[in-house]
């Protein structure tokens, strides 16, 4: 498959191998299909074509923050809130 995960570089697949929808900013599964070959699948295709999760079946990957701008922004806001509360707590 041309869009497999490269663990060293942190690259993620760009699209589902089954329906070809975008996987950027979405959770996906790298797993075995009912027909035998492995695929990077969106969660919907995994529900219909996948064989489960676990050793020998597949692994679910959550979206990385660099691919989910809203999640990254939420994290930044939460960190700012923690910094402010720490300043208030100190004498």
N, C-alpha and C positions, 0 to 999 in steps of 0.2 A: 504494500500500500504506500502511496506517495506521501501521505500526510500523517505518518506515525509520530509518536512523541519522542523527542530526543531529550533524554533526561539531563545530559551534560549542559546543553545550551538553554534548556528550559522552554524549547519550542513546543507549542501545542498544535494539535490538528486544527485546520481552518474550517473544515466542513465534515458533516456526518458521511460516513462511507456508504450508508444505505439510502437516505433520502436527499443527501447533499445540502441540507440546511446549514447555516453558519453555526459554528460552535464557540465563536469568540464571545466571551463574557457569560457563558453557560456551562453548567455541569455536563459531563459526558462520561461514557463508559468505554473503556478499552477491554473488550471481552469477546468470548466465543459466541458465534451465532448458531441458530438451530440447524443450519446447513453445514456447519463444521468450521469454516474459516473464521479467523478473528477479524474484528472491525472496530473502528472508533465510531461510536454511535451516540446520537442524542438520546436523552432519557426516554422519549416517546418510542423510538425505534428499538431501544433495549427492552422495553416492556413487551413489544410484539415479536422481536426477533432474537433477543438475548436468552442466555441459559442460566442467568443468575450471577451472583458475585461471590468472590472468594478464590482460594487457590485452585487453579485449573479452570476457572470460569470467567473471571474478569475483575476489574478494579474501577471504582467510580472516582473521578477527578472533579474537584470543585473549581470554579472559576478563579483565576489568579487576579489579584487586585489591579495589576497593570492592564487587564482586559475588561475591567468593570469600573469605569470612572465613578459611578455613583457610590460603589462600595468604598473606593479609595477616598472619596470626599467625606463619606460618613466616618471613616477611620480617622481622618485628619481632624474633623470636628470633635470627635470623642477624645482624642489626644489633647487638644487645646483645652477642653473642659477639665481634664484631669490635671493639667498644669495649673490652671486657675484655682482649682480647689486645693491643690497643694500649697499654693502661695497664701491662701486664706487661712489654712490650718496652721501654718507656722507662725510663731510669735514675733 
